[in-house]
Amino acid sequence: MAWVITRMCRDCVDMACVEVCPVDCIVQHKDKGDAAGYENQLYIDPEECINCGVCEPECPWEAIFEDEQVPAVFEEDVALNAKIVDERDDFEVPEREDVDVPSPDQISANKEKWGYAG
């Protein structure tokens, strides 16, 4: 079992989760967007994830779920996170950049954008 970062991270990329990950399994594509089918978001390497769950409460966009709890609307994101294992050399642990914490309205708008009511 591993955790999954869904498309609600796309173009938001807060990186608070990166700071707390004890095993550096949260990565970003080196090209940072739409390279080889990978959007500008973070991904969790399921082979490196130790299922500690410390990343989930740190995500202000509420984009991280346990793989078995991923809402149906984001089901394909499970496979996308798993796919990075085969292309791991194209990914790196990103350096955290300071970004503004999203407002509740921004979080709600992002959820609506992706068709998630949760």
Backbone as XML, in Angstrom:
<?xml version="1.0"?>
<chain id="A" units="angstrom">
  <residue number="1" name="MET">
    <atom name="N" x="0.844" y="-1.180" z="0.000"/>
    <atom name="CA" x="0.000" y="0.000" z="0.000"/>
    <atom name="C" x="0.886" y="1.238" z="0.000"/>
  </residue>
  <residue number="2" name="ALA">
    <atom name="N" x="0.424" y="2.255" z="-0.700"/>
    <atom name="CA" x="1.162" y="3.519" z="-0.772"/>
    <atom name="C" x="0.160" y="4.659" z="-0.825"/>
  </residue>
  <residue number="3" name="TRP">
    <atom name="N" x="0.661" y="5.837" z="-0.777"/>
    <atom name="CA" x="-0.162" y="7.030" z="-0.892"/>
    <atom name="C" x="-0.068" y="7.535" z="-2.323"/>
  </residue>
  <residue number="4" name="VAL">
    <atom name="N" x="-1.075" y="8.295" z="-2.735"/>
    <atom name="CA" x="-1.164" y="8.772" z="-4.114"/>
    <atom name="C" x="-1.428" y="10.273" z="-4.106"/>
  </residue>
  <residue number="5" name="ILE">
    <atom name="N" x="-0.699" y="10.988" z="-4.937"/>
    <atom name="CA" x="-0.976" y="12.404" z="-5.142"/>
    <atom name="C" x="-1.835" y="12.506" z="-6.395"/>
  </residue>
  <residue number="6" name="THR">
    <atom name="N" x="-3.011" y="13.091" z="-6.233"/>
    <atom name="CA" x="-3.954" y="13.190" z="-7.338"/>
    <atom name="C" x="-3.732" y="14.472" z="-8.131"/>
  </residue>
  <residue number="7" name="ARG">
    <atom name="N" x="-4.483" y="14.582" z="-9.208"/>
    <atom name="CA" x="-4.363" y="15.752" z="-10.094"/>
    <atom name="C" x="-4.761" y="17.056" z="-9.410"/>
  </residue>
  <residue number="8" name="MET">
    <atom name="N" x="-5.323" y="17.003" z="-8.198"/>
    <atom name="CA" x="-5.620" y="18.255" z="-7.498"/>
    <atom name="C" x="-4.337" y="19.013" z="-7.154"/>
  </residue>
  <residue number="9" name="CYS">
    <atom name="N" x="-3.198" y="18.345" z="-7.266"/>
    <atom name="CA" x="-1.891" y="18.989" z="-7.062"/>
    <atom name="C" x="-1.441" y="19.736" z="-8.319"/>
  </residue>
  <residue number="10" name="ARG">
    <atom name="N" x="-2.019" y="19.390" z="-9.436"/>
    <atom name="CA" x="-1.565" y="19.900" z="-10.740"/>
    <atom name="C" x="-1.519" y="21.428" z="-10.767"/>
  </residue>
  <residue number="11" name="ASP">
    <atom name="N" x="-0.362" y="21.954" z="-11.078"/>
    <atom name="CA" x="-0.078" y="23.383" z="-11.146"/>
    <atom name="C" x="-0.202" y="24.098" z="-9.801"/>
  </residue>
  <residue number="12" name="CYS">
    <atom name="N" x="-0.470" y="23.361" z="-8.730"/>
    <atom name="CA" x="-0.509" y="23.958" z="-7.380"/>
    <atom name="C" x="0.841" y="23.745" z="-6.699"/>
  </residue>
  <residue number="13" name="VAL">
    <atom name="N" x="1.306" y="22.519" z="-6.689"/>
    <atom name="CA" x="2.641" y="22.105" z="-6.260"/>
    <atom name="C" x="3.146" y="22.870" z="-5.035"/>
  </residue>
  <residue number="14" name="ASP">
    <atom name="N" x="2.470" y="22.679" z="-3.918"/>
    <atom name="CA" x="2.833" y="23.376" z="-2.680"/>
    <atom name="C" x="4.149" y="22.894" z="-2.084"/>
  </residue>
  <residue number="15" name="MET">
    <atom name="N" x="4.398" y="21.616" z="-2.114"/>
    <atom name="CA" x="5.624" y="20.967" z="-1.647"/>
    <atom name="C" x="5.769" y="20.853" z="-0.135"/>
  </residue>
  <residue number="16" name="ALA">
    <atom name="N" x="4.752" y="21.197" z="0.637"/>
    <atom name="CA" x="4.842" y="20.986" z="2.081"/>
    <atom name="C" x="5.010" y="19.500" z="2.378"/>
  </residue>
  <residue number="17" name="CYS">
    <atom name="N" x="4.415" y="18.661" z="1.542"/>
    <atom name="CA" x="4.528" y="17.209" z="1.718"/>
    <atom name="C" x="5.967" y="16.734" z="1.526"/>
  </residue>
  <residue number="18" name="VAL">
    <atom name="N" x="6.690" y="17.376" z="0.630"/>
    <atom name="CA" x="8.077" y="16.999" z="0.348"/>
    <atom name="C" x="8.935" y="17.183" z="1.589"/>
  </residue>
  <residue number="19" name="GLU">
    <atom name="N" x="8.696" y="18.261" z="2.305"/>
    <atom name="CA" x="9.496" y="18.571" z="3.495"/>
    <atom name="C" x="9.361" y="17.536" z="4.597"/>
  </residue>
  <residue number="20" name="VAL">
    <atom name="N" x="8.179" y="16.921" z="4.722"/>
    <atom name="CA" x="7.953" y="16.002" z="5.835"/>
    <atom name="C" x="8.205" y="14.541" z="5.490"/>
  </residue>
  <residue number="21" name="CYS">
    <atom name="N" x="8.379" y="14.223" z="4.219"/>
    <atom name="CA" x="8.566" y="12.829" z="3.812"/>
    <atom name="C" x="9.910" y="12.302" z="4.332"/>
  </residue>
  <residue number="22" name="PRO">
    <atom name="N" x="9.874" y="11.260" z="5.163"/>
    <atom name="CA" x="11.132" y="10.753" z="5.738"/>
    <atom name="C" x="11.984" y="9.939" z="4.766"/>
  </residue>
  <residue number="23" name="VAL">
    <atom name="N" x="11.420" y="9.539" z="3.619"/>
    <atom name="CA" x="12.174" y="8.690" z="2.695"/>
    <atom name="C" x="12.345" y="9.306" z="1.309"/>
  </residue>
  <residue number="24" name="ASP">
    <atom name="N" x="11.996" y="10.575" z="1.156"/>
    <atom name="CA" x="12.156" y="11.283" z="-0.125"/>
    <atom name="C" x="11.505" y="10.540" z="-1.294"/>
  </residue>
  <residue number="25" name="CYS">
    <atom name="N" x="10.279" y="10.067" z="-1.085"/>
    <atom name="CA" x="9.590" y="9.350" z="-2.163"/>
    <atom name="C" x="8.658" y="10.264" z="-2.957"/>
  </residue>
  <residue number="26" name="ILE">
    <atom name="N" x="8.563" y="11.539" z="-2.583"/>
    <atom name="CA" x="7.714" y="12.484" z="-3.303"/>
    <atom name="C" x="8.593" y="13.226" z="-4.299"/>
  </residue>
  <residue number="27" name="VAL">
    <atom name="N" x="8.227" y="13.092" z="-5.565"/>
    <atom name="CA" x="9.085" y="13.582" z="-6.636"/>
    <atom name="C" x="8.296" y="14.394" z="-7.660"/>
  </residue>
  <residue number="28" name="GLN">
    <atom name="N" x="9.050" y="15.065" z="-8.515"/>
    <atom name="CA" x="8.480" y="15.858" z="-9.602"/>
    <atom name="C" x="9.288" y="15.536" z="-10.866"/>
  </residue>
  <residue number="29" name="HIS">
    <atom name="N" x="8.625" y="15.542" z="-12.009"/>
    <atom name="CA" x="9.345" y="15.297" z="-13.263"/>
    <atom name="C" x="10.367" y="16.417" z="-13.448"/>
  </residue>
  <residue number="30" name="LYS">
    <atom name="N" x="11.531" y="16.086" z="-13.920"/>
    <atom name="CA" x="12.606" y="17.071" z="-14.081"/>
    <atom name="C" x="12.215" y="18.207" z="-15.022"/>
  </residue>
  <residue number="31" name="ASP">
    <atom name="N" x="11.329" y="17.936" z="-15.972"/>
    <atom name="CA" x="10.883" y="18.984" z="-16.898"/>
    <atom name="C" x="9.725" y="19.807" z="-16.343"/>
  </residue>
  <residue number="32" name="LYS">
    <atom name="N" x="9.202" y="19.424" z="-15.192"/>
    <atom name="CA" x="8.150" y="20.155" z="-14.471"/>
    <atom name="C" x="6.907" y="20.487" z="-15.299"/>
  </residue>
  <residue number="33" name="GLY">
    <atom name="N" x="6.490" y="19.572" z="-16.109"/>
    <atom name="CA" x="5.207" y="19.802" z="-16.766"/>
    <atom name="C" x="5.080" y="19.223" z="-18.142"/>
  </residue>
  <residue number="34" name="ASP">
    <atom name="N" x="4.048" y="18.428" z="-18.313"/>
    <atom name="CA" x="3.637" y="17.847" z="-19.582"/>
    <atom name="C" x="4.776" y="17.198" z="-20.358"/>
  </residue>
  <residue number="35" name="ALA">
    <atom name="N" x="5.739" y="16.668" z="-19.656"/>
    <atom name="CA" x="6.837" y="15.957" z="-20.302"/>
    <atom name="C" x="6.516" y="14.467" z="-20.284"/>
  </residue>
  <residue number="36" name="ALA">
    <atom name="N" x="6.498" y="13.880" z="-21.430"/>
    <atom name="CA" x="6.234" y="12.441" z="-21.552"/>
    <atom name="C" x="4.939" y="12.042" z="-20.847"/>
  </residue>
  <residue number="37" name="GLY">
    <atom name="N" x="3.966" y="12.932" z="-20.886"/>
    <atom name="CA" x="2.675" y="12.609" z="-20.287"/>
    <atom name="C" x="2.554" y="12.926" z="-18.810"/>
  </residue>
  <residue number="38" name="TYR">
    <atom name="N" x="3.535" y="13.573" z="-18.241"/>
    <atom name="CA" x="3.482" y="13.937" z="-16.826"/>
    <atom name="C" x="3.216" y="15.429" z="-16.691"/>
  </residue>
  <residue number="39" name="GLU">
    <atom name="N" x="2.191" y="15.750" z="-15.953"/>
    <atom name="CA" x="1.811" y="17.142" z="-15.732"/>
    <atom name="C" x="2.677" y="17.766" z="-14.643"/>
  </residue>
  <residue number="40" name="ASN">
    <atom name="N" x="2.537" y="19.077" z="-14.473"/>
    <atom name="CA" x="3.253" y="19.812" z="-13.435"/>
    <atom name="C" x="2.586" y="19.546" z="-12.092"/>
  </residue>
  <residue number="41" name="GLN">
    <atom name="N" x="3.011" y="18.466" z="-11.473"/>
    <atom name="CA" x="2.503" y="18.108" z="-10.154"/>
    <atom name="C" x="3.524" y="17.208" z="-9.484"/>
  </residue>
  <residue number="42" name="LEU">
    <atom name="N" x="3.265" y="16.859" z="-8.245"/>
    <atom name="CA" x="4.123" y="15.942" z="-7.518"/>
    <atom name="C" x="3.559" y="14.535" z="-7.633"/>
  </residue>
  <residue number="43" name="TYR">
    <atom name="N" x="4.418" y="13.547" z="-7.446"/>
    <atom name="CA" x="4.040" y="12.142" z="-7.519"/>
    <atom name="C" x="4.704" y="11.400" z="-6.363"/>
  </residue>
  <residue number="44" name="ILE">
    <atom name="N" x="4.093" y="10.313" z="-5.930"/>
    <atom name="CA" x="4.683" y="9.472" z="-4.887"/>
    <atom name="C" x="5.139" y="8.171" z="-5.536"/>
  </residue>
  <residue number="45" name="ASP">
    <atom name="N" x="6.411" y="7.849" z="-5.345"/>
    <atom name="CA" x="6.951" y="6.596" z="-5.845"/>
    <atom name="C" x="6.448" y="5.484" z="-4.923"/>
  </residue>
  <residue number="46" name="PRO">
    <atom name="N" x="5.570" y="4.604" z="-5.419"/>
    <atom name="CA" x="4.977" y="3.581" z="-4.553"/>
    <atom name="C" x="5.978" y="2.544" z="-4.054"/>
  </residue>
  <residue number="47" name="GLU">
    <atom name="N" x="7.101" y="2.398" z="-4.732"/>
    <atom name="CA" x="8.106" y="1.450" z="-4.262"/>
    <atom name="C" x="8.946" y="2.021" z="-3.129"/>
  </residue>
  <residue number="48" name="GLU">
    <atom name="N" x="9.003" y="3.338" z="-3.031"/>
    <atom name="CA" x="9.789" y="3.975" z="-1.971"/>
    <atom name="C" x="8.926" y="4.387" z="-0.777"/>
  </residue>
  <residue number="49" name="CYS">
    <atom name="N" x="7.636" y="4.565" z="-1.012"/>
    <atom name="CA" x="6.723" y="5.001" z="0.051"/>
    <atom name="C" x="6.649" y="3.939" z="1.147"/>
  </residue>
  <residue number="50" name="ILE">
    <atom name="N" x="6.793" y="4.377" z="2.402"/>
    <atom name="CA" x="6.726" y="3.448" z="3.532"/>
    <atom name="C" x="5.364" y="3.499" z="4.223"/>
  </residue>
  <residue number="51" name="ASN">
    <atom name="N" x="4.413" y="4.185" z="3.594"/>
    <atom name="CA" x="3.037" y="4.252" z="4.082"/>
    <atom name="C" x="2.923" y="4.887" z="5.469"/>
  </residue>
  <residue number="52" name="CYS">
    <atom name="N" x="3.762" y="5.870" z="5.742"/>
    <atom name="CA" x="3.709" y="6.520" z="7.049"/>
    <atom name="C" x="2.557" y="7.523" z="7.135"/>
  </residue>
  <residue number="53" name="GLY">
    <atom name="N" x="2.160" y="8.084" z="5.993"/>
    <atom name="CA" x="1.014" y="8.992" z="5.965"/>
    <atom name="C" x="1.268" y="10.405" z="6.426"/>
  </residue>
  <residue number="54" name="VAL">
    <atom name="N" x="2.505" y="10.785" z="6.719"/>
    <atom name="CA" x="2.752" y="12.137" z="7.213"/>
    <atom name="C" x="2.539" y="13.201" z="6.143"/>
  </residue>
  <residue number="55" name="CYS">
    <atom name="N" x="2.555" y="12.800" z="4.876"/>
    <atom name="CA" x="2.377" y="13.764" z="3.788"/>
    <atom name="C" x="0.936" y="14.268" z="3.682"/>
  </residue>
  <residue number="56" name="GLU">
    <atom name="N" x="-0.012" y="13.396" z="3.925"/>
    <atom name="CA" x="-1.427" y="13.712" z="3.688"/>
    <atom name="C" x="-1.914" y="14.960" z="4.432"/>
  </residue>
  <residue number="57" name="PRO">
    <atom name="N" x="-1.697" y="15.079" z="5.736"/>
    <atom name="CA" x="-2.210" y="16.280" z="6.420"/>
    <atom name="C" x="-1.453" y="17.563" z="6.071"/>
  </residue>
  <residue number="58" name="GLU">
    <atom name="N" x="-0.273" y="17.431" z="5.470"/>
    <atom name="CA" x="0.521" y="18.608" z="5.108"/>
    <atom name="C" x="0.062" y="19.261" z="3.817"/>
  </residue>
  <residue number="59" name="CYS">
    <atom name="N" x="-0.678" y="18.540" z="2.991"/>
    <atom name="CA" x="-1.081" y="19.060" z="1.687"/>
    <atom name="C" x="-2.247" y="20.031" z="1.843"/>
  </residue>
  <residue number="60" name="PRO">
    <atom name="N" x="-2.012" y="21.332" z="1.606"/>
    <atom name="CA" x="-3.097" y="22.296" z="1.769"/>
    <atom name="C" x="-4.175" y="22.147" z="0.698"/>
  </residue>
  <residue number="61" name="TRP">
    <atom name="N" x="-3.852" y="21.465" z="-0.408"/>
    <atom name="CA" x="-4.816" y="21.280" z="-1.509"/>
    <atom name="C" x="-5.647" y="20.017" z="-1.331"/>
  </residue>
  <residue number="62" name="GLU">
    <atom name="N" x="-5.336" y="19.229" z="-0.272"/>
    <atom name="CA" x="-6.061" y="17.990" z="0.027"/>
    <atom name="C" x="-6.006" y="17.024" z="-1.160"/>
  </residue>
  <residue number="63" name="ALA">
    <atom name="N" x="-4.837" y="16.927" z="-1.778"/>
    <atom name="CA" x="-4.650" y="16.145" z="-3.002"/>
    <atom name="C" x="-4.099" y="14.744" z="-2.767"/>
  </residue>
  <residue number="64" name="ILE">
    <atom name="N" x="-3.807" y="14.380" z="-1.515"/>
    <atom name="CA" x="-3.151" y="13.103" z="-1.232"/>
    <atom name="C" x="-4.129" y="12.150" z="-0.546"/>
  </residue>
  <residue number="65" name="PHE">
    <atom name="N" x="-4.142" y="10.910" z="-1.051"/>
    <atom name="CA" x="-5.029" y="9.877" z="-0.518"/>
    <atom name="C" x="-4.265" y="8.556" z="-0.422"/>
  </residue>
  <residue number="66" name="GLU">
    <atom name="N" x="-4.698" y="7.675" z="0.495"/>
    <atom name="CA" x="-4.206" y="6.302" z="0.476"/>
    <atom name="C" x="-4.675" y="5.681" z="-0.826"/>
  </residue>
  <residue number="67" name="ASP">
    <atom name="N" x="-3.870" y="4.814" z="-1.416"/>
    <atom name="CA" x="-4.231" y="4.271" z="-2.727"/>
    <atom name="C" x="-5.592" y="3.585" z="-2.723"/>
  </residue>
  <residue number="68" name="GLU">
    <atom name="N" x="-5.959" y="2.947" z="-1.640"/>
    <atom name="CA" x="-7.256" y="2.263" z="-1.568"/>
    <atom name="C" x="-8.413" y="3.221" z="-1.303"/>
  </residue>
  <residue number="69" name="GLN">
    <atom name="N" x="-8.107" y="4.467" z="-0.964"/>
    <atom name="CA" x="-9.134" y="5.460" z="-0.653"/>
    <atom name="C" x="-9.258" y="6.557" z="-1.709"/>
  </residue>
  <residue number="70" name="VAL">
    <atom name="N" x="-8.539" y="6.422" z="-2.802"/>
    <atom name="CA" x="-8.584" y="7.433" z="-3.854"/>
    <atom name="C" x="-9.999" y="7.490" z="-4.423"/>
  </residue>
  <residue number="71" name="PRO">
    <atom name="N" x="-10.619" y="8.675" z="-4.448"/>
    <atom name="CA" x="-11.961" y="8.795" z="-5.016"/>
    <atom name="C" x="-11.989" y="8.334" z="-6.473"/>
  </residue>
  <residue number="72" name="ALA">
    <atom name="N" x="-13.119" y="7.797" z="-6.894"/>
    <atom name="CA" x="-13.264" y="7.239" z="-8.243"/>
    <atom name="C" x="-12.868" y="8.239" z="-9.323"/>
  </residue>
  <residue number="73" name="VAL">
    <atom name="N" x="-13.162" y="9.514" z="-9.117"/>
    <atom name="CA" x="-12.845" y="10.535" z="-10.122"/>
    <atom name="C" x="-11.332" y="10.642" z="-10.369"/>
  </residue>
  <residue number="74" name="PHE">
    <atom name="N" x="-10.530" y="10.181" z="-9.421"/>
    <atom name="CA" x="-9.071" y="10.244" z="-9.540"/>
    <atom name="C" x="-8.425" y="8.870" z="-9.709"/>
  </residue>
  <residue number="75" name="GLU">
    <atom name="N" x="-9.215" y="7.855" z="-10.019"/>
    <atom name="CA" x="-8.705" y="6.482" z="-10.089"/>
    <atom name="C" x="-7.495" y="6.342" z="-11.014"/>
  </residue>
  <residue number="76" name="GLU">
    <atom name="N" x="-7.495" y="7.036" z="-12.150"/>
    <atom name="CA" x="-6.362" y="6.896" z="-13.071"/>
    <atom name="C" x="-5.071" y="7.500" z="-12.505"/>
  </residue>
  <residue number="77" name="ASP">
    <atom name="N" x="-5.176" y="8.337" z="-11.471"/>
    <atom name="CA" x="-3.987" y="8.914" z="-10.857"/>
    <atom name="C" x="-3.175" y="7.866" z="-10.095"/>
  </residue>
  <residue number="78" name="VAL">
    <atom name="N" x="-3.837" y="6.789" z="-9.658"/>
    <atom name="CA" x="-3.126" y="5.706" z="-8.984"/>
    <atom name="C" x="-2.117" y="5.091" z="-9.968"/>
  </residue>
  <residue number="79" name="ALA">
    <atom name="N" x="-2.583" y="4.800" z="-11.169"/>
    <atom name="CA" x="-1.704" y="4.213" z="-12.193"/>
    <atom name="C" x="-0.608" y="5.188" z="-12.609"/>
  </residue>
  <residue number="80" name="LEU">
    <atom name="N" x="-0.931" y="6.475" z="-12.667"/>
    <atom name="CA" x="0.068" y="7.469" z="-13.063"/>
    <atom name="C" x="1.191" y="7.551" z="-12.031"/>
  </residue>
  <residue number="81" name="ASN">
    <atom name="N" x="0.843" y="7.510" z="-10.748"/>
    <atom name="CA" x="1.874" y="7.514" z="-9.712"/>
    <atom name="C" x="2.717" y="6.242" z="-9.808"/>
  </residue>
  <residue number="82" name="ALA">
    <atom name="N" x="2.068" y="5.095" z="-10.053"/>
    <atom name="CA" x="2.792" y="3.828" z="-10.163"/>
    <atom name="C" x="3.712" y="3.812" z="-11.381"/>
  </residue>
  <residue number="83" name="LYS">
    <atom name="N" x="3.305" y="4.477" z="-12.447"/>
    <atom name="CA" x="4.074" y="4.487" z="-13.696"/>
    <atom name="C" x="5.455" y="5.120" z="-13.540"/>
  </residue>
  <residue number="84" name="ILE">
    <atom name="N" x="5.613" y="6.008" z="-12.576"/>
    <atom name="CA" x="6.900" y="6.693" z="-12.430"/>
    <atom name="C" x="8.022" y="5.738" z="-12.048"/>
  </residue>
  <residue number="85" name="VAL">
    <atom name="N" x="7.675" y="4.586" z="-11.493"/>
    <atom name="CA" x="8.697" y="3.617" z="-11.104"/>
    <atom name="C" x="9.556" y="3.243" z="-12.313"/>
  </residue>
  <residue number="86" name="ASP">
    <atom name="N" x="8.916" y="3.071" z="-13.467"/>
    <atom name="CA" x="9.638" y="2.677" z="-14.677"/>
    <atom name="C" x="10.459" y="3.812" z="-15.279"/>
  </residue>
  <residue number="87" name="GLU">
    <atom name="N" x="10.178" y="5.039" z="-14.868"/>
    <atom name="CA" x="10.865" y="6.199" z="-15.439"/>
    <atom name="C" x="11.500" y="7.055" z="-14.339"/>
  </residue>
  <residue number="88" name="ARG">
    <atom name="N" x="11.878" y="6.413" z="-13.246"/>
    <atom name="CA" x="12.329" y="7.123" z="-12.038"/>
    <atom name="C" x="13.498" y="8.067" z="-12.296"/>
  </residue>
  <residue number="89" name="ASP">
    <atom name="N" x="14.355" y="7.763" z="-13.248"/>
    <atom name="CA" x="15.505" y="8.627" z="-13.539"/>
    <atom name="C" x="15.083" y="9.995" z="-14.077"/>
  </residue>
  <residue number="90" name="ASP">
    <atom name="N" x="13.849" y="10.101" z="-14.561"/>
    <atom name="CA" x="13.342" y="11.372" z="-15.085"/>
    <atom name="C" x="12.717" y="12.240" z="-13.996"/>
  </residue>
  <residue number="91" name="PHE">
    <atom name="N" x="12.745" y="11.744" z="-12.750"/>
    <atom name="CA" x="12.133" y="12.437" z="-11.625"/>
    <atom name="C" x="13.174" y="12.759" z="-10.569"/>
  </residue>
  <residue number="92" name="GLU">
    <atom name="N" x="12.879" y="13.799" z="-9.782"/>
    <atom name="CA" x="13.770" y="14.182" z="-8.694"/>
    <atom name="C" x="12.951" y="14.737" z="-7.537"/>
  </residue>
  <residue number="93" name="VAL">
    <atom name="N" x="13.553" y="14.688" z="-6.362"/>
    <atom name="CA" x="12.935" y="15.316" z="-5.199"/>
    <atom name="C" x="13.126" y="16.817" z="-5.382"/>
  </residue>
  <residue number="94" name="PRO">
    <atom name="N" x="12.031" y="17.571" z="-5.466"/>
    <atom name="CA" x="12.167" y="19.004" z="-5.746"/>
    <atom name="C" x="12.618" y="19.809" z="-4.538"/>
  </residue>
  <residue number="95" name="GLU">
    <atom name="N" x="13.205" y="20.949" z="-4.822"/>
    <atom name="CA" x="13.543" y="21.916" z="-3.774"/>
    <atom name="C" x="12.284" y="22.708" z="-3.469"/>
  </residue>
  <residue number="96" name="ARG">
    <atom name="N" x="12.016" y="22.925" z="-2.206"/>
    <atom name="CA" x="10.804" y="23.654" z="-1.811"/>
    <atom name="C" x="10.956" y="25.133" z="-2.111"/>
  </residue>
  <residue number="97" name="GLU">
    <atom name="N" x="9.943" y="25.666" z="-2.750"/>
    <atom name="CA" x="9.863" y="27.101" z="-2.993"/>
    <atom name="C" x="8.743" y="27.647" z="-2.126"/>
  </residue>
  <residue number="98" name="ASP">
    <atom name="N" x="8.917" y="28.848" z="-1.610"/>
    <atom name="CA" x="7.872" y="29.452" z="-0.800"/>
    <atom name="C" x="6.687" y="29.824" z="-1.679"/>
  </residue>
  <residue number="99" name="VAL">
    <atom name="N" x="5.525" y="29.362" z="-1.279"/>
    <atom name="CA" x="4.286" y="29.691" z="-1.981"/>
    <atom name="C" x="3.246" y="30.082" z="-0.942"/>
  </residue>
  <residue number="100" name="ASP">
    <atom name="N" x="2.280" y="30.846" z="-1.372"/>
    <atom name="CA" x="1.210" y="31.241" z="-0.462"/>
    <atom name="C" x="0.303" y="30.057" z="-0.174"/>
  </residue>
  <residue number="101" name="VAL">
    <atom name="N" x="-0.139" y="29.955" z="1.063"/>
    <atom name="CA" x="-1.097" y="28.918" z="1.438"/>
    <atom name="C" x="-2.430" y="29.266" z="0.776"/>
  </residue>
  <residue number="102" name="PRO">
    <atom name="N" x="-3.067" y="28.288" z="0.129"/>
    <atom name="CA" x="-4.326" y="28.588" z="-0.552"/>
    <atom name="C" x="-5.447" y="28.894" z="0.434"/>
  </residue>
  <residue number="103" name="SER">
    <atom name="N" x="-6.362" y="29.737" z="0.000"/>
    <atom name="CA" x="-7.522" y="30.064" z="0.824"/>
    <atom name="C" x="-8.546" y="28.924" z="0.699"/>
  </residue>
  <residue number="104" name="PRO">
    <atom name="N" x="-9.488" y="28.842" z="1.630"/>
    <atom name="CA" x="-10.550" y="27.834" z="1.502"/>
    <atom name="C" x="-11.298" y="27.951" z="0.174"/>
  </residue>
  <residue number="105" name="ASP">
    <atom name="N" x="-11.501" y="29.170" z="-0.309"/>
    <atom name="CA" x="-12.178" y="29.355" z="-1.601"/>
    <atom name="C" x="-11.343" y="28.788" z="-2.751"/>
  </residue>
  <residue number="106" name="GLN">
    <atom name="N" x="-10.025" y="28.972" z="-2.699"/>
    <atom name="CA" x="-9.158" y="28.427" z="-3.741"/>
    <atom name="C" x="-9.172" y="26.897" z="-3.716"/>
  </residue>
  <residue number="107" name="ILE">
    <atom name="N" x="-9.173" y="26.328" z="-2.525"/>
    <atom name="CA" x="-9.219" y="24.872" z="-2.387"/>
    <atom name="C" x="-10.536" y="24.337" z="-2.952"/>
  </residue>
  <residue number="108" name="SER">
    <atom name="N" x="-11.626" y="24.981" z="-2.615"/>
    <atom name="CA" x="-12.939" y="24.561" z="-3.133"/>
    <atom name="C" x="-12.997" y="24.677" z="-4.650"/>
  </residue>
  <residue number="109" name="ALA">
    <atom name="N" x="-12.473" y="25.772" z="-5.190"/>
    <atom name="CA" x="-12.478" y="25.971" z="-6.640"/>
    <atom name="C" x="-11.639" y="24.905" z="-7.334"/>
  </residue>
  <residue number="110" name="ASN">
    <atom name="N" x="-10.510" y="24.523" z="-6.724"/>
    <atom name="CA" x="-9.660" y="23.490" z="-7.312"/>
    <atom name="C" x="-10.386" y="22.141" z="-7.316"/>
  </residue>
  <residue number="111" name="LYS">
    <atom name="N" x="-11.084" y="21.832" z="-6.241"/>
    <atom name="CA" x="-11.845" y="20.581" z="-6.182"/>
    <atom name="C" x="-12.935" y="20.577" z="-7.253"/>
  </residue>
  <residue number="112" name="GLU">
    <atom name="N" x="-13.632" y="21.687" z="-7.380"/>
    <atom name="CA" x="-14.675" y="21.801" z="-8.403"/>
    <atom name="C" x="-14.104" y="21.613" z="-9.810"/>
  </residue>
  <residue number="113" name="LYS">
    <atom name="N" x="-12.952" y="22.211" z="-10.038"/>
    <atom name="CA" x="-12.279" y="22.110" z="-11.338"/>
    <atom name="C" x="-12.090" y="20.659" z="-11.757"/>
  </residue>
  <residue number="114" name="TRP">
    <atom name="N" x="-11.792" y="19.789" z="-10.794"/>
    <atom name="CA" x="-11.520" y="18.386" z="-11.081"/>
    <atom name="C" x="-12.732" y="17.488" z="-10.843"/>
  </residue>
  <residue number="115" name="GLY">
    <atom name="N" x="-13.875" y="18.075" z="-10.524"/>
    <atom name="CA" x="-15.096" y="17.287" z="-10.364"/>
    <atom name="C" x="-15.141" y="16.482" z="-9.085"/>
  </residue>
  <residue number="116" name="TYR">
    <atom name="N" x="-14.494" y="17.000" z="-8.044"/>
    <atom name="CA" x="-14.462" y="16.299" z="-6.756"/>
    <atom name="C" x="-15.234" y="17.097" z="-5.724"/>
  </residue>
  <residue number="117" name="ALA">
    <atom name="N" x="-16.229" y="16.479" z="-5.135"/>
    <atom name="CA" x="-17.078" y="17.174" z="-4.168"/>
    <atom name="C" x="-16.617" y="16.958" z="-2.729"/>
  </residue>
  <residue number="118" name="GLY">
    <atom name="N" x="-15.691" y="16.016" z="-2.516"/>
    <atom name="CA" x="-15.265" y="15.624" z="-1.185"/>
    <atom name="C" x="-14.753" y="16.716" z="-0.402"/>
  </residue>
</chain>
